[in-house]
Amino acid sequence: MTITHLVTHSGGFHADELLASVVLTRLFPEAALVRSRDAAWITPMAGRIIYDVGRAYDAEAGIFDHHQRPAPLRPDGRPYSSSGLIWARFGADYLAALGVPEADRAGVFAGMDEGFVLPVDLLDNGAIAPSVAGPLAGLTLPVLLESLKPAFDDRSPEADDAAFHAALPVARAFVEAEVRRLAAKARAEGMVLAAIAKAGASRVLELPMGMPFRSAVEKAGADHMLFVIHPRDGDWALNTIRVGADTFESRADLPESWAGLTDAALEAACGVPGAKFCHNARFIAVAETRDAVLAMAAIAVAEATRA
């Protein structure tokens, strides 16, 4: 079926229908985006997708609202917003349209759903409060997107529609950036797992370039690994491995005597010619060559594992 119209409600907008619009306008670029509450527009019809309005959810009929009772729920009982409903139906097609390899789509789909779509669903339905973000509550993506709405006293007839259409490319940039990040993470995982297999019992993981590695290290059960090295543009980096996604704590820190030192001072402290820099927080160091960074890594391992 050819989709000719994408229909959401008029007036003020929220992040859920804005993010749903990002997906739908990518998949159906020739369709007209209509913002209306007119019964003639929000009634299901061939060639039409209706979302966040219409008081019904029927994917086969092309209507995706969540404001009715009973409201549509995820299998685990958590509520959908229009963003989640559209993602559940069209997310896989959207990832294909963005060129995500078929082998990676299921993982990227799940990552987007859990980490990006679900929080919008929960916030839109009042299932979580903005305050869960603490001091950053005013800087979450839903809040920032809704800050693009017109001022309360801008009563011009076109204000809401103009603001919605101006906000759409902003929302698109964030959605597509997150897809790219998750797709890159999936590509990196295969490279990291291969490097782990090659490293064997070594405490140091060598990668061919900088890339996300922590989750793959965990997936492989490589609990023995403490540090990661990789080339950069013209030098080499030595990184610690964080113990989790939500903490800065590392499995092992770089030596305390290196903290904040550079060049000759760092060379003197560690005894490695070519040592260039160690961050004051001891989670990254830099050396001029592979041999130098391997020497620094060996010293860091020895200190971290000293009985």
Residue pairs with C-beta under 8 A, 6 or more apart in sequence:
1 46
1 47
2 47
3 27
3 28
3 31
3 47
3 48
3 49
4 30
4 31
4 32
4 47
4 48
5 31
5 32
5 33
5 34
5 41
5 47
5 48
5 49
6 21
6 24
6 25
6 28
6 31
6 32
6 33
6 34
6 48
6 49
6 51
7 34
7 35
7 36
7 41
7 42
7 48
7 49
7 50
7 51
7 53
8 17
8 20
8 21
8 33
8 34
8 35
8 50
8 51
8 52
8 53
8 82
9 17
9 35
9 36
9 37
9 42
9 52
9 53
10 35
10 36
10 37
10 160
10 161
11 35
11 37
11 160
12 149
12 160
13 146
13 149
13 160
13 163
13 164
13 167
14 52
14 124
14 142
14 146
15 83
15 120
15 123
15 124
15 141
15 142
15 145
15 146
15 171
16 52
16 81
16 82
16 83
16 84
16 120
16 121
16 124
17 51
17 52
17 82
17 83
18 145
18 164
18 167
18 168
18 171
19 83
19 117
19 120
19 145
19 171
19 175
20 51
20 52
20 64
20 82
20 83
20 85
20 86
20 87
21 33
21 168
21 171
22 168
22 171
22 172
22 175
22 176
23 86
23 87
23 90
23 91
23 94
23 175
24 31
24 49
24 51
24 86
24 90
25 31
25 33
25 168
25 172
26 94
26 97
26 98
26 172
27 90
27 93
27 94
27 97
28 49
31 49
33 165
34 41
35 160
35 161
35 164
36 42
37 53
41 50
42 50
42 53
42 54
43 50
43 54
44 50
44 54
44 56
44 58
44 61
44 62
44 63
45 62
48 62
49 62
49 63
49 64
50 62
50 63
50 64
50 65
51 63
51 64
51 65
51 82
51 85
51 86
52 64
52 65
52 66
52 67
52 81
52 82
53 65
53 67
54 63
54 65
55 65
55 67
55 68
56 63
56 65
56 68
57 63
57 64
57 65
57 66
57 68
57 72
57 80
57 85
59 85
59 89
64 82
64 85
64 86
64 89
65 82
65 85
66 72
66 79
66 80
66 81
66 82
66 84
66 85
66 125
71 79
71 80
71 125
72 79
72 80
72 85
73 79
73 80
74 80
74 84
74 118
74 121
78 118
78 121
78 122
78 127
79 121
79 122
79 125
79 127
80 88
80 121
80 125
81 120
81 121
81 124
81 125
83 117
83 120
83 121
83 124
84 113
84 117
84 118
84 120
84 121
87 94
87 112
87 113
87 117
88 113
91 109
91 112
91 113
91 117
92 105
92 109
95 105
95 108
95 109
95 112
95 179
96 102
96 105
98 176
98 179
98 183
100 108
100 179
100 183
101 183
101 186
104 183
104 186
104 187
107 182
107 186
108 179
108 182
108 183
108 186
111 182
111 185
112 178
112 179
112 182
115 178
116 175
116 178
119 128
119 140
119 142
120 141
120 142
121 127
122 128
123 130
123 140
123 142
124 142
130 137
130 138
130 140
130 143
131 137
133 139
133 140
137 143
141 174
145 167
145 170
145 171
148 163
148 166
148 167
148 170
149 160
149 163
149 167
150 156
150 159
150 160
150 162
150 163
184 211
184 212
185 212
185 215
188 211
188 212
188 213
188 216
189 212
189 215
189 216
189 219
191 207
191 208
191 211
192 205
192 207
192 211
192 212
192 213
192 216
192 217
192 220
193 216
193 219
193 220
195 205
195 206
195 207
195 208
196 205
196 216
196 217
196 220
196 222
196 225
199 205
199 206
199 225
201 224
202 225
203 224
203 225
203 226
203 227
203 301
203 305
204 225
204 226
204 227
204 228
204 229
204 294
204 297
204 298
204 301
205 213
205 217
205 222
205 225
205 227
205 228
205 229
206 228
206 229
206 230
207 213
207 228
207 229
207 230
208 230
208 231
209 230
209 231
210 230
210 232
210 237
211 230
213 228
213 241
214 241
214 242
214 245
215 245
217 225
217 241
225 241
225 251
226 240
226 241
226 251
226 252
226 300
226 301
226 304
226 305
227 238
227 239
227 240
227 241
227 252
227 297
227 300
227 301
228 238
228 239
228 240
228 241
229 236
229 237
229 238
229 239
229 290
229 293
229 294
229 297
230 236
230 237
230 239
231 237
231 290
232 286
235 276
235 286
235 287
235 288
235 289
236 286
236 287
236 288
236 289
236 290
236 292
236 293
237 284
237 285
237 286
237 293
238 254
238 284
238 285
238 286
238 287
238 293
238 296
238 297
238 300
239 283
239 284
240 250
240 251
240 252
240 253
240 254
240 282
240 283
240 284
241 250
241 251
241 252
242 248
242 249
242 250
242 251
243 249
243 250
243 251
248 281
248 283
250 283
252 300
252 301
252 304
252 305
253 282
253 283
253 304
254 278
254 279
254 282
254 283
254 284
254 285
254 300
255 269
255 270
255 282
255 299
255 300
255 303
256 282
257 269
257 270
258 266
258 269
258 270
258 278
258 282
258 285
259 278
259 279
259 280
259 281
259 282
260 278
260 279
260 280
261 269
261 277
261 278
262 276
262 277
262 278
263 275
263 276
263 277
266 275
266 276
266 277
266 278
266 285
267 273
267 274
267 275
269 275
270 296
270 299
271 299
272 287
272 292
272 295
272 296
272 299
273 292
274 287
274 288
274 289
274 291
274 292
275 285
275 287
275 288
275 292
275 296
276 285
276 286
276 287
276 288
277 285
277 286
278 284
278 285
278 286
279 285
285 293
285 296
285 300
286 293
287 293
287 295
287 296
